[in-house]
Amino acid sequence: MTDKILLNGMEFFGHHGCSEEERKIGQIFKVDAELIFDLSISGKSDEISDTVDYVQVFEEIKRIVEGEPKKLIESVIETIAEKVLEKFPLIETIKLTLYKPAAPIADTFQGAAVSIVRSRK
């Protein structure tokens, strides 16, 4: 399947990190998402009910990133994939990248990121 909806550059303020200070102070996290599923039905019908409402996907990702603090960004991204696939049954595969631009490294550094791909079983 090559059809997809892209949600790029989403920014949220979360409290994730291994240190207590990171979890207390918080920081910006960025997320890119590819929602892979058949868009031909909605492309022909022009009806929102035949597709995935990306506003709702955005809100679900926001709820997770801005929600319960986690130590690892791997855990945050896994939760996003799990919940999006659970709540949006049309999505066959989700590709996600979660960026942590202010990762605690003292040298010149643009940030850390994790990427995953998850599909329905």
DRENTORKOL-3810 file (N, C-alpha, C; in nm, 4 decimals):
REM DRENTORKOL-3810
@n.u->0.0853; n.v->-0.1180; n.w->0.0000; ca.u->0.0000; ca.v->0.0000; ca.w->0.0000; c.u->0.0896; c.v->0.1240; c.w->0.0000
@n.u->0.0627; n.v->0.2142; n.w->-0.0927; ca.u->0.1422; ca.v->0.3364; ca.w->-0.0981; c.u->0.0628; c.v->0.4620; c.w->-0.0635
@n.u->-0.0673; n.v->0.4477; n.w->-0.0434; ca.u->-0.1482; ca.v->0.5635; ca.w->-0.0046; c.u->-0.1165; c.v->0.6006; c.w->0.1399
@n.u->-0.1124; n.v->0.7294; n.w->0.1681; ca.u->-0.0839; ca.v->0.7708; ca.w->0.3058; c.u->-0.1279; c.v->0.9129; c.w->0.3313
@n.u->-0.1591; n.v->0.9390; n.w->0.4550; ca.u->-0.1772; ca.v->1.0747; ca.w->0.5056; c.u->-0.0534; c.v->1.1054; c.w->0.5887
@n.u->0.0055; n.v->1.2217; n.w->0.5656; ca.u->0.1255; ca.v->1.2632; ca.w->0.6376; c.u->0.0910; c.v->1.3745; c.w->0.7356
@n.u->0.1365; n.v->1.3595; n.w->0.8570; ca.u->0.1260; ca.v->1.4643; ca.w->0.9588; c.u->0.2689; c.v->1.4952; c.w->1.0018
@n.u->0.3239; n.v->1.6044; n.w->0.9530; ca.u->0.4649; ca.v->1.6352; ca.w->0.9760; c.u->0.4833; c.v->1.7575; c.w->1.0642
@n.u->0.5869; n.v->1.7522; n.w->1.1461; ca.u->0.6244; ca.v->1.8677; ca.w->1.2259; c.u->0.5296; c.v->1.9021; c.w->1.3391
@n.u->0.4575; n.v->1.8031; n.w->1.3899; ca.u->0.3701; ca.v->1.8309; ca.w->1.5046; c.u->0.4581; c.v->1.8604; c.w->1.6259
@n.u->0.4266; n.v->1.9633; n.w->1.7007; ca.u->0.5051; ca.v->2.0004; ca.w->1.8191; c.u->0.4167; c.v->2.0005; c.w->1.9426
@n.u->0.4710; n.v->1.9384; n.w->2.0476; ca.u->0.3984; ca.v->1.9279; ca.w->2.1741; c.u->0.4964; c.v->1.9486; c.w->2.2889
@n.u->0.4435; n.v->1.9930; n.w->2.4024; ca.u->0.5255; ca.v->2.0102; ca.w->2.5218; c.u->0.4987; c.v->1.8920; c.w->2.6149
@n.u->0.6037; n.v->1.8138; n.w->2.6414; ca.u->0.5893; ca.v->1.6963; ca.w->2.7263; c.u->0.6928; c.v->1.6929; c.w->2.8369
@n.u->0.6799; n.v->1.5941; n.w->2.9234; ca.u->0.7666; ca.v->1.5824; ca.w->3.0413; c.u->0.8341; c.v->1.4457; c.w->3.0459
@n.u->0.8938; n.v->1.4037; n.w->2.9346; ca.u->0.9553; ca.v->1.2722; ca.w->2.9254; c.u->1.1067; c.v->1.2834; c.w->2.9391
@n.u->1.1672; n.v->1.1850; n.w->3.0030; ca.u->1.3120; ca.v->1.1805; ca.w->3.0158; c.u->1.3529; c.v->1.0937; c.w->3.1326
@n.u->1.4772; n.v->1.0511; n.w->3.1288; ca.u->1.5286; ca.v->0.9636; ca.w->3.2348; c.u->1.5550; c.v->1.0391; c.w->3.3649
@n.u->1.5883; n.v->1.1665; n.w->3.3544; ca.u->1.6186; ca.v->1.2402; ca.w->3.4769; c.u->1.4919; c.v->1.3024; c.w->3.5346
@n.u->1.4919; n.v->1.3162; n.w->3.6642; ca.u->1.3790; ca.v->1.3789; ca.w->3.7331; c.u->1.3616; c.v->1.5231; c.w->3.6863
@n.u->1.4731; n.v->1.5911; n.w->3.6603; ca.u->1.4675; ca.v->1.7304; ca.w->3.6160; c.u->1.3978; c.v->1.7419; c.w->3.4798
@n.u->1.4295; n.v->1.6515; n.w->3.3871; ca.u->1.3627; ca.v->1.6532; ca.w->3.2563; c.u->1.2120; c.v->1.6351; c.w->3.2711
@n.u->1.1740; n.v->1.5426; n.w->3.3572; ca.u->1.0318; ca.v->1.5162; ca.w->3.3758; c.u->0.9631; c.v->1.6327; c.w->3.4467
@n.u->1.0362; n.v->1.7055; n.w->3.5301; ca.u->0.9782; ca.v->1.8189; ca.w->3.6024; c.u->0.9650; c.v->1.9424; c.w->3.5117
@n.u->1.0723; n.v->1.9767; n.w->3.4415; ca.u->1.0754; ca.v->2.0987; ca.w->3.3610; c.u->0.9989; c.v->2.0823; c.w->3.2300
@n.u->1.0159; n.v->1.9688; n.w->3.1648; ca.u->0.9521; ca.v->1.9451; ca.w->3.0360; c.u->1.0264; c.v->2.0103; c.w->2.9210
@n.u->0.9834; n.v->1.9779; n.w->2.8002; ca.u->1.0459; ca.v->2.0325; ca.w->2.6803; c.u->0.9575; c.v->2.0042; c.w->2.5586
@n.u->0.9953; n.v->2.0628; n.w->2.4467; ca.u->0.9251; ca.v->2.0411; ca.w->2.3200; c.u->0.9650; c.v->1.9053; c.w->2.2620
@n.u->0.8655; n.v->1.8326; n.w->2.2119; ca.u->0.8871; ca.v->1.7099; ca.w->2.1356; c.u->0.8201; c.v->1.7298; c.w->2.0002
@n.u->0.8806; n.v->1.6770; n.w->1.8959; ca.u->0.8245; ca.v->1.6870; ca.w->1.7616; c.u->0.7919; c.v->1.5470; c.w->1.7111
@n.u->0.6848; n.v->1.5372; n.w->1.6340; ca.u->0.6406; ca.v->1.4077; ca.w->1.5827; c.u->0.6059; c.v->1.4202; c.w->1.4348
@n.u->0.6517; n.v->1.3232; n.w->1.3565; ca.u->0.6073; ca.v->1.3047; ca.w->1.2190; c.u->0.5344; c.v->1.1715; c.w->1.2137
@n.u->0.4235; n.v->1.1680; n.w->1.1401; ca.u->0.3453; ca.v->1.0442; ca.w->1.1293; c.u->0.3040; c.v->1.0204; c.w->0.9845
@n.u->0.3128; n.v->0.8943; n.w->0.9428; ca.u->0.2582; ca.v->0.8494; ca.w->0.8148; c.u->0.1493; c.v->0.7487; c.w->0.8468
@n.u->0.0289; n.v->0.7772; n.w->0.8019; ca.u->-0.0856; ca.v->0.6887; ca.w->0.8222; c.u->-0.1114; c.v->0.6187; c.w->0.6895
@n.u->-0.0819; n.v->0.4911; n.w->0.6828; ca.u->-0.0859; ca.v->0.4193; ca.w->0.5558; c.u->-0.2120; c.v->0.3336; c.w->0.5488
@n.u->-0.2939; n.v->0.3632; n.w->0.4486; ca.u->-0.4176; ca.v->0.2885; ca.w->0.4252; c.u->-0.4734; c.v->0.3289; c.w->0.2898
@n.u->-0.5735; n.v->0.2596; n.w->0.2433; ca.u->-0.6330; ca.v->0.2825; ca.w->0.1119; c.u->-0.7154; c.v->0.4117; c.w->0.1119
@n.u->-0.6740; n.v->0.5076; n.w->0.0314; ca.u->-0.7440; ca.v->0.6357; ca.w->0.0211; c.u->-0.8378; c.v->0.6417; c.w->-0.0987
@n.u->-0.8493; n.v->0.5336; n.w->-0.1736; ca.u->-0.9278; ca.v->0.5387; ca.w->-0.2976; c.u->-1.0769; c.v->0.5598; c.w->-0.2718
@n.u->-1.1313; n.v->0.5016; n.w->-0.1670; ca.u->-1.2743; ca.v->0.5172; ca.w->-0.1391; c.u->-1.3063; c.v->0.6627; c.w->-0.1058
@n.u->-1.2308; n.v->0.7212; n.w->-0.0128; ca.u->-1.2559; ca.v->0.8611; ca.w->0.0232; c.u->-1.2194; c.v->0.9555; c.w->-0.0906
@n.u->-1.1220; n.v->0.9167; n.w->-0.1708; ca.u->-1.0867; ca.v->0.9987; ca.w->-0.2867; c.u->-1.2008; c.v->1.0087; c.w->-0.3867
@n.u->-1.2795; n.v->0.9039; n.w->-0.3957; ca.u->-1.3939; ca.v->0.9034; ca.w->-0.4877; c.u->-1.5203; c.v->0.9602; c.w->-0.4227
@n.u->-1.5401; n.v->0.9299; n.w->-0.2940; ca.u->-1.6649; ca.v->0.9714; ca.w->-0.2281; c.u->-1.6625; c.v->1.1153; c.w->-0.1787
@n.u->-1.5430; n.v->1.1657; n.w->-0.1460; ca.u->-1.5271; ca.v->1.2998; ca.w->-0.0886; c.u->-1.6008; c.v->1.3123; c.w->0.0454
@n.u->-1.6044; n.v->1.2012; n.w->0.1206; ca.u->-1.6727; ca.v->1.1985; ca.w->0.2504; c.u->-1.5728; c.v->1.1673; c.w->0.3616
@n.u->-1.5744; n.v->1.2468; n.w->0.4671; ca.u->-1.4843; ca.v->1.2262; ca.w->0.5810; c.u->-1.5083; c.v->1.0905; c.w->0.6469
@n.u->-1.6287; n.v->1.0392; n.w->0.6391; ca.u->-1.6605; ca.v->0.9101; ca.w->0.7009; c.u->-1.5909; c.v->0.7937; c.w->0.6316
@n.u->-1.5347; n.v->0.8164; n.w->0.5129; ca.u->-1.4654; ca.v->0.7111; ca.w->0.4389; c.u->-1.3142; c.v->0.7171; c.w->0.4551
@n.u->-1.2674; n.v->0.7988; n.w->0.5465; ca.u->-1.1234; ca.v->0.8138; ca.w->0.5659; c.u->-1.0925; c.v->0.8235; c.w->0.7144
@n.u->-0.9695; n.v->0.8573; n.w->0.7470; ca.u->-0.9270; ca.v->0.8826; ca.w->0.8848; c.u->-0.9179; c.v->1.0335; c.w->0.9020
@n.u->-0.9874; n.v->1.0844; n.w->1.0002; ca.u->-0.9844; ca.v->1.2274; ca.w->1.0299; c.u->-0.8508; c.v->1.2596; c.w->1.0968
@n.u->-0.7608; n.v->1.3223; n.w->1.0214; ca.u->-0.6272; ca.v->1.3470; ca.w->1.0758; c.u->-0.6274; c.v->1.4466; c.w->1.1907
@n.u->-0.7312; n.v->1.5263; n.w->1.2047; ca.u->-0.7425; ca.v->1.6148; ca.w->1.3219; c.u->-0.7560; c.v->1.5295; c.w->1.4483
@n.u->-0.8352; n.v->1.4240; n.w->1.4406; ca.u->-0.8502; ca.v->1.3347; ca.w->1.5557; c.u->-0.7204; c.v->1.2590; c.w->1.5854
@n.u->-0.6477; n.v->1.2207; n.w->1.4811; ca.u->-0.5177; ca.v->1.1544; ca.w->1.5022; c.u->-0.4223; c.v->1.2510; c.w->1.5705
@n.u->-0.4182; n.v->1.3748; n.w->1.5226; ca.u->-0.3348; ca.v->1.4780; ca.w->1.5844; c.u->-0.3668; c.v->1.4908; c.w->1.7329
@n.u->-0.4950; n.v->1.4989; n.w->1.7658; ca.u->-0.5370; ca.v->1.5145; ca.w->1.9054; c.u->-0.4965; c.v->1.3938; c.w->1.9908
@n.u->-0.5024; n.v->1.2749; n.w->1.9345; ca.u->-0.4613; ca.v->1.1547; ca.w->2.0089; c.u->-0.3107; c.v->1.1575; c.w->2.0361
@n.u->-0.2324; n.v->1.1941; n.w->1.9367; ca.u->-0.0873; ca.v->1.2037; ca.w->1.9557; c.u->-0.0556; c.v->1.3110; c.w->2.0588
@n.u->-0.1225; n.v->1.4246; n.w->2.0501; ca.u->-0.1031; ca.v->1.5330; ca.w->2.1476; c.u->-0.1341; c.v->1.4845; c.w->2.2892
@n.u->-0.2448; n.v->1.4130; n.w->2.3051; ca.u->-0.2844; ca.v->1.3631; ca.w->2.4374; c.u->-0.1744; c.v->1.2752; c.w->2.4972
@n.u->-0.1121; n.v->1.1944; n.w->2.4157; ca.u->-0.0084; ca.v->1.1033; ca.w->2.4647; c.u->0.1204; c.v->1.1786; c.w->2.4965
@n.u->0.1666; n.v->1.2621; n.w->2.4038; ca.u->0.2937; ca.v->1.3327; ca.w->2.4255; c.u->0.2824; c.v->1.4304; c.w->2.5411
@n.u->0.1694; n.v->1.4960; n.w->2.5555; ca.u->0.1516; ca.v->1.5929; ca.w->2.6636; c.u->0.0990; c.v->1.5275; c.w->2.7913
@n.u->0.0797; n.v->1.3972; n.w->2.7882; ca.u->0.0227; ca.v->1.3258; ca.w->2.9018; c.u->0.1261; c.v->1.2690; c.w->2.9968
@n.u->0.0975; n.v->1.1507; n.w->3.0452; ca.u->0.1784; ca.v->1.0852; ca.w->3.1476; c.u->0.3264; c.v->1.0800; c.w->3.1105
@n.u->0.4129; n.v->1.1331; n.w->3.1972; ca.u->0.5569; ca.v->1.1296; ca.w->3.1687; c.u->0.6107; c.v->0.9861; c.w->3.1624
@n.u->0.7014; n.v->0.9665; n.w->3.0690; ca.u->0.7705; ca.v->0.8383; ca.w->3.0547; c.u->0.9201; c.v->0.8651; c.w->3.0552
@n.u->0.9970; n.v->0.7650; n.w->3.0934; ca.u->1.1429; ca.v->0.7806; ca.w->3.0952; c.u->1.2012; c.v->0.7792; c.w->2.9549
@n.u->1.1497; n.v->0.6915; n.w->2.8693; ca.u->1.2097; ca.v->0.6710; ca.w->2.7378; c.u->1.1186; c.v->0.7192; c.w->2.6258
@n.u->1.1794; n.v->0.7850; n.w->2.5262; ca.u->1.0997; ca.v->0.8251; ca.w->2.4107; c.u->1.0547; c.v->0.7018; c.w->2.3316
@n.u->1.1258; n.v->0.5917; n.w->2.3480; ca.u->1.0825; ca.v->0.4664; ca.w->2.2861; c.u->0.9447; c.v->0.4246; c.w->2.3395
@n.u->0.9218; n.v->0.4468; n.w->2.4658; ca.u->0.7941; ca.v->0.4131; ca.w->2.5273; c.u->0.6839; c.v->0.5081; c.w->2.4803
@n.u->0.7172; n.v->0.6347; n.w->2.4641; ca.u->0.6199; ca.v->0.7329; ca.w->2.4163; c.u->0.5747; c.v->0.6961; c.w->2.2749
@n.u->0.6686; n.v->0.6687; n.w->2.1869; ca.u->0.6350; ca.v->0.6410; ca.w->2.0475; c.u->0.5596; c.v->0.5087; c.w->2.0328
@n.u->0.5943; n.v->0.4107; n.w->2.1147; ca.u->0.5234; ca.v->0.2825; ca.w->2.1107; c.u->0.3781; c.v->0.3009; c.w->2.1544
@n.u->0.3562; n.v->0.3838; n.w->2.2545; ca.u->0.2202; ca.v->0.4138; ca.w->2.3005; c.u->0.1404; c.v->0.4838; c.w->2.1915
@n.u->0.2035; n.v->0.5776; n.w->2.1222; ca.u->0.1351; ca.v->0.6468; ca.w->2.0123; c.u->0.0904; c.v->0.5461; c.w->1.9067
@n.u->0.1813; n.v->0.4606; n.w->1.8636; ca.u->0.1480; ca.v->0.3629; ca.w->1.7593; c.u->0.0341; c.v->0.2722; c.w->1.8029
@n.u->0.0439; n.v->0.2221; n.w->1.9242; ca.u->-0.0572; ca.v->0.1300; ca.w->1.9768; c.u->-0.1954; c.v->0.1957; c.w->1.9811
@n.u->-0.2027; n.v->0.3157; n.w->2.0351; ca.u->-0.3317; ca.v->0.3831; ca.w->2.0522; c.u->-0.3913; c.v->0.4278; c.w->1.9189
@n.u->-0.3084; n.v->0.4767; n.w->1.8270; ca.u->-0.3606; ca.v->0.5201; ca.w->1.6977; c.u->-0.4151; c.v->0.4009; c.w->1.6197
@n.u->-0.3417; n.v->0.2893; n.w->1.6178; ca.u->-0.3926; ca.v->0.1707; ca.w->1.5480; c.u->-0.5204; c.v->0.1180; c.w->1.6135
@n.u->-0.5277; n.v->0.1290; n.w->1.7455; ca.u->-0.6467; ca.v->0.0836; ca.w->1.8180; c.u->-0.7693; c.v->0.1703; c.w->1.7862
@n.u->-0.7512; n.v->0.3013; n.w->1.7818; ca.u->-0.8650; ca.v->0.3934; ca.w->1.7671; c.u->-0.9062; c.v->0.4206; c.w->1.6221
@n.u->-0.8193; n.v->0.3885; n.w->1.5279; ca.u->-0.8468; ca.v->0.4198; ca.w->1.3874; c.u->-0.8280; c.v->0.2939; c.w->1.3029
@n.u->-0.9318; n.v->0.2111; n.w->1.2947; ca.u->-0.9193; ca.v->0.0795; ca.w->1.2315; c.u->-0.8893; c.v->0.0811; c.w->1.0821
@n.u->-0.9102; n.v->0.1911; n.w->1.0133; ca.u->-0.8755; ca.v->0.1963; ca.w->0.8711; c.u->-0.7248; c.v->0.1978; c.w->0.8475
@n.u->-0.6493; n.v->0.2485; n.w->0.9447; ca.u->-0.5045; ca.v->0.2582; ca.w->0.9277; c.u->-0.4442; c.v->0.1179; c.w->0.9317
@n.u->-0.3721; n.v->0.0831; n.w->0.8262; ca.u->-0.3083; ca.v->-0.0481; ca.w->0.8163; c.u->-0.1694; c.v->-0.0483; c.w->0.8797
@n.u->-0.0960; n.v->0.0603; n.w->0.8557; ca.u->0.0410; ca.v->0.0739; ca.w->0.9060; c.u->0.0619; c.v->0.2180; c.w->0.9481
@n.u->0.1395; n.v->0.2366; n.w->1.0538; ca.u->0.1773; ca.v->0.3709; ca.w->1.0961; c.u->0.3294; c.v->0.3769; c.w->1.1059
@n.u->0.3850; n.v->0.4829; n.w->1.0481; ca.u->0.5282; ca.v->0.5110; ca.w->1.0592; c.u->0.5400; c.v->0.6386; c.w->1.1409
@n.u->0.6221; n.v->0.6337; n.w->1.2442; ca.u->0.6362; ca.v->0.7477; ca.w->1.3348; c.u->0.7825; c.v->0.7816; c.w->1.3585
@n.u->0.8097; n.v->0.9094; n.w->1.3711; ca.u->0.9394; ca.v->0.9561; ca.w->1.4206; c.u->0.9098; c.v->1.0566; c.w->1.5304
@n.u->0.9743; n.v->1.0354; n.w->1.6447; ca.u->0.9610; ca.v->1.1250; ca.w->1.7598; c.u->1.0964; c.v->1.1886; c.w->1.7852
@n.u->1.1001; n.v->1.3212; n.w->1.7812; ca.u->1.2237; ca.v->1.3975; ca.w->1.7988; c.u->1.2258; c.v->1.4608; c.w->1.9381
@n.u->1.3419; n.v->1.4555; n.w->1.9983; ca.u->1.3649; ca.v->1.5209; ca.w->2.1273; c.u->1.4793; c.v->1.6208; c.w->2.1062
@n.u->1.4470; n.v->1.7426; n.w->2.0600; ca.u->1.5512; ca.v->1.8383; ca.w->2.0232; c.u->1.6411; c.v->1.8820; c.w->2.1390
@n.u->1.5892; n.v->1.8808; n.w->2.2606; ca.u->1.6682; ca.v->1.9282; ca.w->2.3754; c.u->1.7173; c.v->1.8125; c.w->2.4616
@n.u->1.7532; n.v->1.7025; n.w->2.3971; ca.u->1.8074; ca.v->1.5890; ca.w->2.4728; c.u->1.9290; c.v->1.6359; c.w->2.5532
@n.u->1.9487; n.v->1.5805; n.w->2.6725; ca.u->2.0529; ca.v->1.6318; ca.w->2.7630; c.u->2.1953; c.v->1.5886; c.w->2.7239
@n.u->2.2456; n.v->1.6509; n.w->2.6176; ca.u->2.3835; ca.v->1.6290; ca.w->2.5740; c.u->2.4470; c.v->1.7664; c.w->2.5652
@n.u->2.5631; n.v->1.7832; n.w->2.6269; ca.u->2.6237; ca.v->1.9151; ca.w->2.6429; c.u->2.6893; c.v->1.9695; c.w->2.5154
@n.u->2.7281; n.v->1.8854; n.w->2.4237; ca.u->2.7962; ca.v->1.9316; ca.w->2.3030; c.u->2.6958; c.v->1.9774; c.w->2.1972
@n.u->2.7496; n.v->2.0301; n.w->2.0858; ca.u->2.6651; ca.v->2.0702; ca.w->1.9742; c.u->2.5890; c.v->1.9481; c.w->1.9253
@n.u->2.4565; n.v->1.9642; n.w->1.9177; ca.u->2.3721; ca.v->1.8464; ca.w->1.8981; c.u->2.2342; c.v->1.8942; c.w->1.8574
@n.u->2.1789; n.v->1.8365; n.w->1.7528; ca.u->2.0471; ca.v->1.8786; ca.w->1.7068; c.u->1.9338; c.v->1.8010; c.w->1.7717
@n.u->1.9652; n.v->1.7025; n.w->1.8510; ca.u->1.8609; ca.v->1.6285; ca.w->1.9207; c.u->1.8660; c.v->1.4798; c.w->1.8930
@n.u->1.7860; n.v->1.4078; n.w->1.9687; ca.u->1.7726; ca.v->1.2626; ca.w->1.9531; c.u->1.6374; c.v->1.2339; c.w->1.8900
@n.u->1.6264; n.v->1.1177; n.w->1.8266; ca.u->1.4992; ca.v->1.0792; ca.w->1.7663; c.u->1.4892; c.v->0.9277; c.w->1.7632
@n.u->1.3659; n.v->0.8783; n.w->1.7606; ca.u->1.3400; ca.v->0.7364; ca.w->1.7387; c.u->1.2349; c.v->0.7257; c.w->1.6289
@n.u->1.2465; n.v->0.6225; n.w->1.5474; ca.u->1.1499; ca.v->0.5960; ca.w->1.4406; c.u->1.1047; c.v->0.4517; c.w->1.4497
@n.u->0.9748; n.v->0.4304; n.w->1.4283; ca.u->0.9216; ca.v->0.2939; ca.w->1.4268; c.u->0.8183; c.v->0.2797; c.w->1.3150
@n.u->0.7928; n.v->0.1562; n.w->1.2796; ca.u->0.6850; ca.v->0.1203; ca.w->1.1865; c.u->0.6072; c.v->0.0085; c.w->1.2540
@n.u->0.4750; n.v->0.0268; n.w->1.2639; ca.u->0.3897; ca.v->-0.0746; ca.w->1.3241; c.u->0.2699; c.v->-0.0992; c.w->1.2326
@n.u->0.2344; n.v->-0.2268; n.w->1.2187; ca.u->0.1218; ca.v->-0.2660; ca.w->1.1348; c.u->0.0257; c.v->-0.3516; c.w->1.2149
@n.u->-0.0928; n.v->-0.3635; n.w->1.1620; ca.u->-0.1897; ca.v->-0.4536; ca.w->1.2230; c.u->-0.1398; c.v->-0.5956; c.w->1.2111
@n.u->-0.1715; n.v->-0.6785; n.w->1.3056; ca.u->-0.1271; ca.v->-0.8192; ca.w->1.3050; c.u->-0.2021; c.v->-0.8957; c.w->1.1999
END
